[in-house]
């Protein structure tokens, strides 16, 4: 699985850039357009939050756990509704930013949470963290199903009876290439290179094979209430993110220029810059190398 060092590489490294572009509690997971791409990114993210809250019956006073809370956008949303949210993340930069903004967030691995840590909850949410639970090495060793099954047991133990869990995650798509073909030295327009670029951007992470694998591993603990495909929504989200990353503001571009000395001395930053200007994630979605799903699960008695 991706450990704290991996999460810091992926998320803490871009912490300041992200907050300059998206605000202090910006959302870094796919929005919900449902085909209406005339919506703004902010409207589509709020639609997703409202869908989650309605699906999980979150109301004033509800105790909610956000597993892999990012910069805390959903925690902020439910706080405004009067719910009591707790978030966990493995990114030190995200934890620091969330606490700065008055959110109850802890630096820990969500797969290790037990009821004695925070009690039990009325609802649990995970937006994108599932993508980091299994490493390529663990997948090769045949451990992926075991990892996912154990995670769903953790979630079940933390939920009160009959309560619900929302899971949003990328999966591999129908056009995923053989793992042996992935090559960072391949031509930059090839699937082999794009997959390698994603591997480099998300170290320690290997995606589920598809929605069927997720549903199968949840089944001992949860019944599936609904699932929906968000691939096209995520493509649009990526397009809007690109605009925000490059949209001009003096403060943001001054910060970009300040990174030049760090680029010269920081190997991790130089590795991230390989393929600069290529949005590998969006291209993988467009080519159906990767896919995206939203699930609403209900705990079985």
Backbone as a ProteinNet text record, in pm:
[ID]
protein_1_A
[PRIMARY]
XXXXXXXXXXXXXXXXXXXXXXXXXXXXXXXXXXXXXXXXXXXXXXXXXXXXXXXXXXXXXXXXXXXXXXXXXXXXXXXXXXXXXXXXXXXXXXXXXXXXXXXXXXXXXXXXXXXXXXXXXXXXXXXXXXXXXXXXXXXXXXXXXXXXXXXXXXXXXXXXXXXXXXXXXXXXXXXXXXXXXXXXXXXXXXXXXXXXXXXXXXXXXXXXXXXXXXXXXXXXXXXXXXXXXXXXXXXXXXXXXXXXXXXXXXXXXXXXXXXXXXXXXXXXXXXXXXXXXXXXXXXXXXXXXXXXXXXXXXXXX
[TERTIARY]
83.5	0	87.7	28.6	99.6	112.8	236.1	261.9	273.2	300.5	301.7	402	518.7	617.6	559.9	484.6	423.4	317.7	235.4	130.4	189.7	300	366.2	423.6	476	527.5	416	299.8	189.3	116.4	89.8	-0.4	68.1	156.9	221.2	310.3	372.3	460.3	386.4	256.3	180.1	87.8	106.8	13.4	-8.6	98.2	82.2	24.9	72.3	20.8	-129.4	-169.6	-311.5	-395.1	-353	-434	-436.8	-328.6	-330.6	-437.1	-450.3	-540.2	-685.3	-707.2	-841.2	-895.6	-814.3	-858.7	-815.2	-837.6	-786.6	-848.6	-973.1	-1039	-1087.8	-1004.2	-1041.5	-1056.4	-1133.7	-1163.7	-1067.1	-1005.4	-910.5	-958.9	-1088.5	-1143.7	-1250.4	-1290.2	-1381.2	-1512.7	-1559.5	-1686.7	-1801.9	-1925.6	-2043	-2122.5	-2101.4	-2174.3	-2301.6	-2297.6	-2411.1	-2455.4	-2358.1	-2387.7	-2408	-2421	-2442.6	-2309.7	-2237	-2104.1	-2107	-2227.9	-2239.2	-2217.1	-2219.6	-2197.9	-2053.5	-2031.4	-1895.5	-1840.3	-1708.7	-1645.7	-1696.7	-1709.7	-1754.8	-1898.9	-1983.9	-2121.9	-2126.9	-2041.7	-2040.2	-1985.2	-1887.4	-1837.1	-1943.2	-2015.2	-2121.6	-2233.6	-2264.3	-2365.6	-2322.8	-2195.5	-2145.4	-2162	-2123.4	-2135.3	-2281.3	-2371	-2513.3	-2565.3	-2519.5	-2559.6	-2513.2	-2390	-2336.6	-2417	-2438.5	-2511.1	-2652.7	-2718.6	-2854.1	-2852.1	-2756.5	-2749.4	-2716.7	-2638.4	-2595.6	-2679.6	-2783.6	-2874	-2799.7	-2701.5	-2627	-2711.2	-2724.2	-2805.6	-2736.9	-2799.9	-2745.5	-2724.3	-2602.8	-2569.4	-2510.3	-2515.2	-2457.6	-2306.9	-2256.7	-2112.1	-2061.9	-1967.1	-1922.3	-1770.7	-1721.6	-1578	-1543.3	-1443.7	-1394.5	-1257.2	-1250.1	-1127.2	-1047.3	-936.9	-860	-923.6	-926.3	-1009.9	-951.9	-829.5	-770.5	-755.9	-791.9	-783.9	-914.5	-1002.4	-1119.5	-1244.4	-1265.9	-1385.8	-1516.6	-1521.8	-1646	-1668.5	-1561.3	-1574	-1629.2	-1582.4	-1633.3	-1781.7	-1819.4	-1957.7	-2052.1	-2016.8	-2107.5	-2104.4	-1992.2	-1985.2	-2088.6	-2105.4	-2204.1	-2346.2	-2363.5	-2494.9	-2518.5	-2417.2	-2431.2	-2389.3	-2330.6	-2280.4	-2143.2	-2102	-1973.9	-1878	-1782.4	-1693	-1554.5	-1498.5	-1359	-1293.9	-1175.7	-1104.7	-970.3	-924.2	-789.3	-721.3	-590.3	-510.5	-369.6	-298.8	-157.4	-64.8	-120.1	-39.7	-22.8	101.5	127.5	85.7	103.5	63.9	-86.2	-162.8	-308	-354.7	-296.3	-335.7	-312.8	-197.8	-164.7	-262.6	-293.1	-385.4	-525.5	-571.4	-705.1	-715.9	-616	-619.4	-616.1	-539.4	-533.2	-671.5	-753	-886	-996.1	-955.8	-1052.9	-1122	-1061.7	-1121.6	-1054.6	-1131.6	-1083.7	-1023.4	-893.5	-825.7	-702.4	-678.6	-569.1	-479.2	-349.8	-251.7	-241.5	-309.3	-305.4	-359	-331.3	-376	-520.2	-611.3	-753.2	-782.9	-695.6	-719.1	-689.6	-632.8	-598.5	-691.6	-792.5	-882.1	-970.4	-985.9	-1072.4	-1174.9	-1286.2	-1387.1	-1331.1	-1226.4	-1170.8	-1096.5	-1062.9	-997.1	-1093	-1206.1	-1299.8	-1444.8	-1469.5	-1606	-1660.7	-1793.6	-1857.5	-1928.8	-1972	-2021.4	-2156.7	-2226.2	-2353.3	-2332.5	-2217.7	-2187	-2035.8	-1987.1	-1844.3	-1830.4	-1731.1	-1707.2	-1560.1	-1533.2	-1395.4	-1393.6	-1325.8	-1321.7	-1179.8	-1146.3	-1017.2	-909.8	-926.4	-821.4	-804	-912.5	-910.3	-807	-779.1	-683	-542.2	-515	-379.4	-361	-462.6	-456.8	-371	-354.6	-278.2	-163.1	-44.6	71.3	82	162.4	184.5	246.5	335.6	401.7	300.7	209.6	106.4	11.3	-20.5	-106	-37.7	91.3	164.6	170.1	170.5	176.5	38.5	-63.8	-198	-270	-232.9	-288.9	-400.5	-434.4	-526.9	-664.2	-722	-854.2	-852.2	-748	-736.4	-731.6	-655.2	-644.2	-780	-851.8	-982.1	-1084	-1083	-1175.6	-1152.9	-1026.2	-992.9	-1038.3	-1025.3	-1067.9	-1218.7	-1296.6	-1441.3	-1482	-1405.8	-1434	-1408	-1298.6	-1267.3	-1382.8	-1430.7	-1540.4	-1666	-1696.3	-1814.7	-1808.8	-1691.3	-1675.3	-1695.8	-1669.7	-1680	-1819.2	-1903.7	-2038.6	-2140.6	-2234.6	-2346.7	-2435.2	-2515.8	-2595.7	-2687.3	-2687.9	-2774.8	-2732.9	-2616.6	-2570.7	-2493.7	-2462.4	-2411	-2268.7	-2206.4	-2068.6	-2066.9	-2006.9	-1990.4	-1845	-1822.5	-1687.7	-1677.9	-1578.7	-1550.2	-1406	-1384.5	-1249.4	-1228.3	-1104.2	-1063.7	-1048.6	-1064.6	-1031.8	-959.4	-903.2	-853.3	-971.9	-953.7	-1059.3	-1041.2	-1130.7	-1130.5	-1008.4	-939.4	-823.4	-690.4	-689.7	-565.7	-469.6	-343.6	-242.1	-184.5	-111.9	-42.3	62.8	75.9	167.8	312	348.5	485.8	514.6	410	429.4	454.9	429.9	445.5	592.6	620.8	760.8	773.9	844.4	863	948.7	1021.3	1105.7	1036.3	910.6	834.8	800.4	756.7	713.1	602.2	606.5	516.9	370.2	338.7	199	143.2	223.2	179.5	112.5	29.2	-33.6	73.1	179.9	286.6	347.6	370	428.3	329	203.7	103.6	84.3	80.3	66.6	189.5	306.8	429.4	432.2	382.8	376.3	283	170.6	79.1	142	213.8	283.5	380.7	451.1	549.5	480.4	365.1	292.8	225.8	189.7	119.1	194.4	312.3	392.8	320	343	282	136.9	87.9	-55.7	-80.6	-176.6	-220.6	-372.3	-440.8	-586.1	-658.6	-784.4	-868.5	-888.9	-915.3	-932.1	-1059.9	-1159.4	-1287.3	-1387.8	-1510.2	-1609.4	-1648	-1641.2	-1681.3	-1593.8	-1464.7	-1374.2	-1410.9	-1448	-1484.6	-1613.4	-1714.1	-1842.7	-1826.3	-1743.7	-1719.6	-1658.5	-1561.5	-1493.5	-1575.9	-1671.7	-1760.1	-1872.7	-1906.1	-2029	-2043.1	-1936.2	-1955.9	-2005.8	-1986.9	-2017.1	-2124	-2143.2	-2231.3	-2318.4	-2436.4	-2515.3	-2501.7	-2499.4	-2483.8	-2618.7	-2623.4	-2744.5	-2746	-2632.4	-2624.1	-2479	-2457.1	-2325	-2344.2	-2250.7	-2256.9	-2117.4	-2109.2	-1980.3	-1953.2	-1834.6	-1799.6	-1684.3	-1657.5	-1540.9	-1551.5	-1664.2	-1678.9	-1675.9	-1732.7	-1727.3	-1583.3	-1502.8	-1364	-1282.3	-1314	-1246	-1272.9	-1399.1	-1433.3	-1367.2	-1364.6	-1297.7	-1151.5	-1085.2	-943.6	-923.8	-1012.9	-1002.1	-1013.5	-1106.4	-1124.5	-1005.8	-949.9	-829.9	-714.8	-696.6	-588.8	-602.3	-724.9	-747.4	-709.5	-743.8	-714.6	-565.4	-498	-354.4	-278.6	-325.3	-253.2	-313.8	-432	-492.6	-401.8	-391.5	-291.9	-338.8	-250.1	-258	-113.8	-86.8	50.7	111.2	31.9	82.5	118	32.9	56.9	180.1	193.4	308.1	438	430.3	548.9	594.7	497.3	530.9	590.3	532.9	588.8	736.3	767.5	906.4	995.8	939.5	1018.9	1059.5	992	1022.8	1148.2	1199.2	1313	1433.9	1478.3	1591.6	1561.7	1436.7	1397.8	1401.9	1363.1	1367	1509.7	1606	1745.4	1804.9	1747.7	1804.1	1715.3	1588.8	1492.3	1463.8	1513.3	1497.3	1350.7	1271.7	1129.8	1058.1	1090.3	1026.1	1065.9	1192.1	1236.3	1166.9	1147.7	1077.2	932.9	868.9	732.4	725.4	833.1	833.2	855	896.3	910.8	773.2	766.5	637.8	556.8	624.3	558.4	467.4	344.5	249.5	161.4	189.6	107.8	15.4	-114.2	-208.4	-236.8	-150.8	-159.6	-291.7	-340.2	-464.7	-581.7	-593.4	-703.7	-694.4	-575.1	-559.1	-592.1	-556.6	-590.2	-741.4	-810.6	-957.1	-1014.1	-962.2	-1014.8	-993.7	-882.2	-852.4	-912.2	-982.5	-1045.1	-943.4	-825.3	-724.1	-762.3	-816.3	-869.2	-1016.2	-1086.6	-1229.7	-1256.5	-1381.6	-1414.1	-1554.7	-1570	-1700.6	-1731.6	-1862.5	-1915.4	-2008.8	-1991.8	-2072	-2138.8	-2262.4	-2328.8	-2354.4	-2292.3	-2307	-2383.9	-2456.4	-2525	-2480.6	-2447.3	-2397.6	-2507.4	-2467.5	-2561.1	-2559.4	-2671.1	-2684	-2602.9
-119	0	125.1	237.4	364.1	403.3	429.4	468	619.1	671.3	816.6	884.7	823.8	883	897.9	797.5	802.9	912.4	923.1	1024.9	1165.6	1179.5	1309.8	1344.3	1242.9	1265.7	1312.1	1247.7	1277.4	1405.4	1425.7	1533.2	1647.1	1616.7	1724.4	1807.2	1741.7	1811.5	1920.7	1900.4	1999.9	2082.9	2072.6	2134.3	2283.2	2360.9	2505.5	2538.1	2467.9	2491.2	2464.4	2354	2318	2425.7	2470.5	2567.4	2703.7	2738.3	2861.4	2852.6	2733.9	2716.5	2692.7	2618.8	2571.5	2623.4	2698	2746.6	2655.3	2698.5	2627.2	2488.8	2472.5	2341.9	2290.9	2305.2	2262.3	2111.3	2069.5	1927.9	1870.6	1754.7	1690.9	1551.1	1539.1	1415.5	1452.8	1355.5	1382.9	1444.1	1544.1	1610	1528.3	1575.5	1505.5	1599.8	1585.4	1665.8	1597	1464.3	1385.8	1433.8	1461.5	1500	1648.1	1728.1	1872.3	1945.4	1953.5	2013.2	2165.4	2221.5	2367.6	2414.5	2321.4	2356.5	2398	2485.1	2516.6	2399.5	2395	2289.6	2293.7	2412.7	2427.1	2376.5	2404.7	2356.3	2203.6	2145.8	2000.3	1931	1993.4	1935.6	1943.3	2054.9	2066.5	1965.4	1943.3	1842.6	1706.3	1674.8	1547.1	1540.7	1647.4	1649.3	1633.5	1701.6	1690.6	1549.2	1488.3	1349.8	1255.4	1272.8	1186.7	1204.7	1329.5	1356.6	1299.1	1311.9	1257	1104.2	1044.9	899.1	834.4	905	849.3	901.5	979.3	1033.5	1117.9	1194.9	1282.4	1405.3	1432.1	1546.3	1611.4	1711.1	1779.2	1678.5	1681.6	1591.2	1458.3	1423.6	1296.8	1294.1	1178.6	1159	1094.8	1162.1	1120.2	1107.3	998.1	976.2	989.9	1073.1	1090	1024.3	910.3	832.3	878.9	948.3	1008.7	1141.7	1233.1	1353.7	1464.2	1446	1552.1	1681.5	1791.9	1923.2	1958.9	1863	1878.6	1938.4	1930.4	1993.5	1931	1798.3	1736.5	1760.2	1761.2	1792	1933.2	2025.4	2162.7	2166.4	2092	2088.9	2038	1926.8	1870.7	1951.7	2019	2105.5	2217.1	2268.7	2373.1	2321.3	2188.8	2126.9	2087.9	2111.2	2077.6	1937.3	1864	1729.7	1739.1	1630.1	1626	1536.4	1595.9	1520.9	1501.3	1384.2	1353.2	1304.2	1355.3	1313.7	1252.6	1162.7	1108	1116.4	1137	1144.3	1096.4	1050.5	1014.3	1122.8	1236.5	1348.7	1451.2	1473.8	1571	1711.2	1743.1	1874.6	1894.3	1791.8	1801.1	1812.9	1733.4	1740.9	1881.6	1937.7	2071.7	2175.5	2166.5	2262.8	2249.7	2125.5	2104.2	2160.7	2134.1	2184.8	2336.9	2394.4	2539.8	2597.9	2521.1	2568.4	2516.6	2473.9	2440.4	2306.8	2213.6	2082.7	1977.9	1881.5	1776.3	1663.4	1672.3	1579	1520.9	1392	1319.9	1256.1	1253.3	1191.7	1044	959.8	816.5	738.6	610.3	519.1	478.5	511.3	484.9	335.6	250.3	105.7	47	129.6	80.8	136.4	214.4	275.6	168.9	179.7	89.7	173.3	111.6	187.1	257.3	199.2	263.2	393	415.9	542.2	660.7	649.2	761.5	722.2	598.7	551.4	500.9	488.1	446.1	564.8	545.4	657.5	628.4	738	728.8	714.8	758.2	752.2	759.9	693.2	698.2	726.4	808	850.6	827.9	787.8	779.6	820.3	930.8	987	980.1	868.8	857.6	783.8	763.9	697.6	551.3	486.4	343.9	312.9	410.9	393.7	364.2	399.9	388.2	270.6	186.9	83.4	-36.7	-62.1	-179.1	-133.6	-184.6	-153.3	-253	-219.7	-310.4	-441.3	-430.1	-549.2	-639.3	-578.5	-657.1	-721.7	-647.7	-704.6	-825.7	-813.5	-924.4	-1044.7	-1018.3	-1126.4	-1186.5	-1137.2	-1191.9	-1147.9	-1031.6	-987	-883.3	-843.5	-731.7	-758.5	-875.9	-907.4	-908.4	-963.1	-967.9	-827.1	-738.7	-599.3	-530.8	-546.6	-481.9	-540.9	-672.8	-738.3	-690.5	-680.8	-633.1	-488.5	-408	-268.6	-259.6	-335.4	-329.5	-378	-469.6	-511	-395.8	-322.1	-205.4	-105.3	-76.1	19.1	-32.1	-160.1	-218.9	-207.3	-234	-226.4	-84.7	14.3	154.8	213.3	140.4	188.9	128.7	209.6	157.5	73.4	-14.1	-107.2	-39.8	-91.5	-39.8	92.4	145.1	273.8	254.8	368.1	361.8	416	366.7	401.7	443	559.6	605.3	589.9	524.4	501.6	552.6	637.1	684.2	649.8	584.7	541	523.6	540.9	498.3	345.8	287	145.8	137.6	23.2	3.1	-13.6	30.8	24.2	-90.8	-96.6	-208.9	-210.5	-96.4	-89.8	-85.4	-124.2	-128.7	-226.7	-186	-269.6	-368.4	-467.7	-560.7	-485.4	-519.8	-446.3	-449.3	-555.6	-566.9	-467.9	-410.8	-315.2	-172.9	-146.8	-11.6	28.6	146.3	184.2	336.7	392.5	537.4	588.5	499.7	540	524.5	482.2	468.6	605.8	608	733.2	795.1	928	997.1	993.2	949.2	940.6	799.8	708.9	570	541.7	437.4	394.2	350.1	289.6	241.7	356.2	469.3	584.5	647.8	663.7	727.6	649.4	516.8	434.7	448.5	455.8	472.5	608.5	711.3	846	846.2	775.7	767.6	690.6	584.5	508.8	597.2	682.7	772.2	878.4	925.1	1029.3	975.3	843.9	783.2	659.4	677.8	561.8	480.2	349.8	260.3	228.5	265	250.3	167.3	76.3	-6	-15.8	14.5	27.3	-107.5	-107.1	-226.6	-262	-389.1	-433.1	-378.8	-348.6	-298.4	-295.7	-253.2	-240.3	-376	-482	-613.8	-659.4	-629.5	-669.1	-598	-472	-395.2	-449.1	-470.8	-520.6	-658	-743.5	-878.6	-871.8	-783.3	-776.8	-705.2	-624.2	-556.8	-648.6	-747.6	-826.3	-892.4	-941.9	-1003.8	-905.5	-776.4	-676.9	-574.9	-558.9	-454.2	-504.6	-447	-464.9	-338.6	-356.8	-244.5	-176.4	-47.2	30.9	89.8	143.3	199.6	210.8	211.2	244.7	322.3	410.5	489.8	513.3	529.4	550.8	700.5	742.5	884.7	917.1	830.1	852.4	984.7	1010.4	1134.6	1256.2	1241.1	1349.5	1380.9	1275.1	1297.6	1361.8	1328.5	1393.9	1544.4	1580.4	1722.7	1787.4	1716	1767	1796.4	1701.8	1721.5	1843.9	1864.6	1981.9	2111.4	2113	2232.7	2254	2143.7	2156.6	2217.9	2173.9	2228.7	2379.6	2426.3	2570.7	2642.9	2583.9	2648.4	2646.1	2537.8	2531.1	2638.2	2664.5	2758.7	2898.5	2915.4	3048.1	3145.5	3265.5	3359.7	3427.5	3428.5	3520.8	3550.8	3675.6	3717.5	3634.5	3614.1	3540.5	3397.5	3334.5	3194.8	3182.1	3267.9	3257	3296.4	3386.5	3418.7	3295.4	3219	3094.6	2993.2	2980.9	2889.5	2920.6	3047.9	3087.1	3058.5	3067	3041.4	2895	2807.3	2664.3	2627.1	2718.7	2685.7	2637.1	2707.5	2653.8	2516.9	2497	2367	2259.1	2294.9	2200.4	2151.8	2240.8	2205.9	2114.4	2116.6	2037.9	1923.1	1922.2	1823.3	1719.3	1597.4	1491.5	1456.8	1456.6	1423.6	1522.8	1650.7	1752	1737.1	1702.9	1682.7	1561.5	1456.8	1338.5	1373.4	1457.8	1498.2	1579.5	1650.6	1738.2	1662.7	1534.3	1454.8	1442.9	1473.6	1471.2	1596.4	1702.6	1829.9	1871	1907.1	1948.4	1835.5	1710.8	1596.8	1560	1562.6	1520.2	1372.3	1288.8	1144.6	1088	1140.2	1088	1112.2	1234.7	1264.9	1179.4	1164.8	1084.3	937.6	887.9	748.7	730.8	831.1	825.6	828.3	916.9	929.8	801.9	733.5	610.1	486.8	507.9	400.7	300.2	351.9	272.9	265.2	374.7	374.9	416.7	378.9	406.9	468.3	496.3	566.9	530	498.6	456.1	521.2	535.3	580.3	471.2	435.1	329.6	380	341.6	359	219.5	189.6	61.1	78.7	-24.8	-24.6	-145.3	-121.3	-229.9	-335.4	-461.6	-570.8	-607.1	-655.5	-689.2	-814
0	0	0	-35.3	-26.7	119.9	164.8	302.9	311.7	431.9	449.6	355.9	336.3	245.5	105.1	59.9	-72.8	-79.8	25.2	27.3	32.9	107.2	110.9	-26.1	-96.9	-231.8	-324.5	-314.4	-405.5	-367.8	-239.1	-197.9	-122.1	-26.8	47.2	-44.1	-142.7	-236.2	-312.8	-338.1	-414.5	-325.1	-192.8	-99.2	-127.7	-131.7	-150.7	-287.8	-390.6	-525.8	-528.4	-468.1	-468.5	-401.4	-284.3	-210.7	-279.4	-349.6	-430.3	-539.9	-598.4	-713.5	-672.7	-564.6	-532.5	-399.5	-327.2	-197.9	-85.8	35.5	153.2	170.3	130	146.5	10.9	-90.4	-224.6	-235.8	-334.6	-357.9	-460.3	-427.4	-519.4	-555.1	-585.1	-639.5	-741.4	-822.2	-933.2	-889.1	-963.5	-935.4	-993.7	-973.1	-1023.3	-1113.7	-1245.5	-1343.2	-1390.7	-1393.3	-1444.3	-1582.3	-1668.4	-1806.3	-1828.8	-1724.2	-1739.2	-1725.2	-1835.4	-1830.2	-1842.8	-1836.1	-1827.9	-1684.6	-1589	-1448.7	-1426.2	-1328.7	-1287.5	-1207	-1193.4	-1114.1	-970.2	-915.4	-777.5	-761.2	-857.8	-853.1	-860.5	-946.1	-961.8	-837.4	-772.3	-647.3	-537.6	-532.1	-431.4	-458.8	-586.2	-619.7	-566.9	-580.6	-528.5	-376.9	-308.8	-163.2	-119.4	-189.2	-155.6	-180.3	-291	-320.5	-209.9	-165.4	-59.3	69.2	107.7	232.2	228.4	113.1	100.2	101.5	32.1	22.7	156.6	239.2	367.5	484.5	453	555.8	659	612.5	703	735.1	863.4	908.4	1027.7	1082	1199.2	1312.2	1367.7	1477.3	1435.2	1305.8	1258.6	1283	1322	1336.1	1207	1140.1	1007.6	1006.5	948.9	932.2	784.7	754.7	618.3	609.1	540.1	529	406.9	432.9	325	288	383.4	373.5	286.6	236.5	154.5	232	167.6	231.5	304	319.6	404.4	343.6	211.7	155.5	202.4	213.3	257.4	406.2	484.4	626.2	645.4	565.4	573.3	535.5	430.6	383.6	493.1	557.2	657.9	787.3	813.1	931	919.2	797.4	773.2	791.4	781.9	803.4	949.1	1031.9	1173.1	1208.5	1114.2	1143.5	1209	1272.3	1342.5	1265.1	1196.6	1110.1	1168.8	1146.3	1177.9	1049.6	1019.2	898.8	931.4	845.4	857.1	721.4	724.5	602.5	633.5	531.4	547	492.4	452.2	404.7	516	557.2	663.3	621.3	493.9	445.1	452.4	418.2	425.8	570.3	658.9	800.2	855.1	826.9	876.3	822.1	692.2	630.5	689.3	711.5	767.2	908.1	990.1	1127.2	1128.6	1038.7	1027.9	999.5	927.3	889.7	982.1	1102.1	1205.4	1189.8	1114.6	1093.6	1182.3	1226.7	1316.5	1233	1207.2	1116.7	1184.5	1158.4	1222.7	1117.3	1145.2	1056.2	1092.2	1015.1	1042.2	923.1	922.2	818	846.9	755	781.7	792	737.7	744	881.1	970.3	1104.1	1211.3	1172.9	1271.1	1335.5	1465.8	1541.5	1618.9	1660.5	1736	1858.8	1920.2	2039.7	2008.3	1880.1	1844.2	1849.3	1780.6	1770.3	1797.9	1836	1851.5	1719.1	1710.5	1586.1	1522.9	1396.9	1317.1	1253.8	1221.7	1151.1	1000.5	952.7	809.1	790.9	686	652.7	503.4	471.7	333.6	299.4	175.9	127.3	-19.7	-46.9	-182.1	-237.2	-300.9	-367.1	-290.3	-160.3	-82.2	-121.1	-160.8	-194.2	-302.5	-386.4	-496.5	-446.1	-320.8	-266.6	-171.7	-155.6	-52.3	-90.5	-217.9	-262.5	-351.7	-325.5	-409.8	-524.5	-621.4	-734.3	-685.4	-588.9	-535.3	-464	-388.1	-320	-419.7	-525.8	-631	-694.8	-726	-786.5	-693.4	-563.2	-464.5	-437.3	-506.5	-491.3	-364.9	-309.8	-182.1	-195.9	-317.9	-335.4	-275.5	-303.2	-248.7	-96.1	-38.8	107.4	165.9	102.5	149.2	145.3	35.1	22.4	119.1	132.7	224.1	367.4	407.4	541.7	561.9	457.1	468	490.9	415.8	433.9	573.7	630.7	768.7	865	842.5	925.6	920.6	798.6	782.2	852.5	835.4	898.1	1049.7	1107.4	1252.5	1305.3	1220	1261.2	1240.8	1169.2	1139.3	1234.6	1274.8	1351.6	1258.9	1316.3	1238.6	1137.6	1014.2	909.6	850.1	890.1	838.7	708.3	643.8	506.8	489.4	381.8	345.1	198.6	170.5	32.1	-8	-121.2	-172.9	-315.4	-339.3	-475.4	-507.4	-621.1	-653.6	-803.2	-845.3	-978.8	-978	-1096.2	-1117.2	-1251.4	-1280.3	-1415.4	-1509.8	-1633.5	-1732.8	-1830.4	-1928.2	-2022.9	-2113.4	-2127.4	-2215.9	-2141	-2014.1	-1938.1	-2003.3	-2015.9	-2078.9	-1978.2	-2026.6	-1939.3	-1858	-1732.4	-1644.2	-1694.1	-1765.1	-1815.2	-1928.3	-1987.7	-2096.7	-2047.3	-1920.2	-1865.3	-1869.5	-1929.6	-1952.5	-1956.2	-1859.8	-1853.5	-1968.3	-2035.2	-2148.2	-2283.3	-2280.7	-2405.3	-2461.4	-2587.6	-2649.3	-2564.6	-2551.6	-2458.9	-2500.3	-2619.4	-2660.7	-2645.2	-2592.4	-2583.1	-2449.1	-2447.9	-2323.1	-2222.7	-2272.2	-2184.2	-2104.3	-2171.3	-2102.6	-2006	-2048.8	-1962.8	-1833.4	-1843.2	-1723	-1632.8	-1693.4	-1615.8	-1546.9	-1616.8	-1559.1	-1437.6	-1447.5	-1334	-1217.9	-1247.8	-1143.5	-1067.7	-1142.6	-1080.5	-996.1	-1040	-966.7	-841.4	-843.4	-730.3	-682.6	-622.2	-580.2	-474.3	-478.2	-379.4	-406	-523.9	-551.6	-676.7	-665.9	-779.6	-772.1	-881.9	-879.4	-875.7	-829.8	-842.1	-989.2	-1016.8	-1155.6	-1218	-1135.7	-1184.7	-1071.9	-1102.7	-995.3	-936.5	-1017.9	-969.5	-853.1	-860.2	-751.9	-622	-632.4	-514	-452.1	-534.5	-485	-419.9	-482	-428.2	-288.5	-269.4	-140.4	-33.5	-77.4	18.5	64.8	-15.9	3	140.7	202.8	335.8	441.8	417.5	519.8	477.9	345.7	295.4	180.8	170.8	49.6	-34.7	-164.9	-256.6	-276.3	-246.5	-267.2	-407.7	-452.1	-587.5	-629.7	-759.9	-813.6	-942.8	-972.7	-1095.2	-1147.5	-1278.9	-1343.7	-1356	-1312.5	-1316.5	-1409	-1508.6	-1595.2	-1671.1	-1734.3	-1810.8	-1718.9	-1599.6	-1502	-1463.9	-1449.3	-1407.6	-1520.3	-1643.5	-1756	-1752.2	-1730.4	-1721.6	-1599.5	-1487.4	-1367.5	-1396.4	-1464.5	-1498.4	-1587.1	-1682.1	-1770.1	-1689.2	-1594.7	-1512.3	-1418.4	-1367.9	-1284.5	-1362.5	-1486.8	-1568.9	-1583.1	-1605	-1617.9	-1489.3	-1376.7	-1249.1	-1216.7	-1251.4	-1226.3	-1305	-1427.7	-1512.8	-1514.4	-1455	-1449.4	-1376.2	-1427.7	-1373.9	-1245.9	-1149.3	-1036	-998.6	-964.8	-936.9	-824.5	-717.8	-601.5	-637.7	-718.4	-755.9	-843.9	-944.3	-1034.7	-966.1	-869.1	-790.1	-713.9	-664.1	-594.6	-692	-812	-911.9	-937.6	-955.7	-981.9	-861.3	-741.3	-620.9	-609.6	-685.9	-680.2	-759.4	-840.9	-928.3	-848	-740.7	-663.3	-603.5	-557	-501.5	-608.3	-729.7	-841.4	-865.5	-851.7	-878.8	-772.1	-652.3	-542.5	-496.4	-539.3	-491.4	-599.9	-578.6	-678.4	-699.3	-590.9	-603.6	-694.2	-678	-760.4	-906.7	-931.9	-1070.9	-1132.7	-1053.1	-1104.3	-1140.8	-1058.3	-1088.1	-1217	-1248.7	-1366	-1496.2	-1487.8	-1609.6	-1675.5	-1802.3	-1869.6	-1842	-1802.1	-1770.5	-1886.5	-1854.3	-1957.6	-2006.5	-1962	-2001.5	-1885.5	-1907	-1804.6	-1826.2	-1767.6	-1790.4	-1740	-1627.3	-1571.4	-1666.2	-1716.9	-1808.8	-1934.8	-1989.9	-2110.6	-2085.5	-1967.3	-1933.9	-1921.7	-1868	-1864.5	-2006	-2088.7	-2224.6	-2304.7	-2281.3	-2353.7	-2285.5	-2177.8	-2099	-2046.2	-2018.3	-1947.4	-1800.3	-1749	-1613.7	-1616.9	-1512.7	-1501.7	-1365.3	-1335.2	-1211.5	-1167.3	-1037.1	-986.1	-852	-829.2	-700.5	-648.9	-520.7	-460.4	-332.6	-313.2	-184.7	-128.4	-13.3	52.2	183.9	223.7	353.2	432.9	557.7	643.6	663.9	648.9	671.8	819	868.9	1011.7	1044.9
[MASK]
+++++++++++++++++++++++++++++++++++++++++++++++++++++++++++++++++++++++++++++++++++++++++++++++++++++++++++++++++++++++++++++++++++++++++++++++++++++++++++++++++++++++++++++++++++++++++++++++++++++++++++++++++++++++++++++++++++++++++++++++++++++++++++++++++++++++++++++++++++++++++++++++++++++++++++++

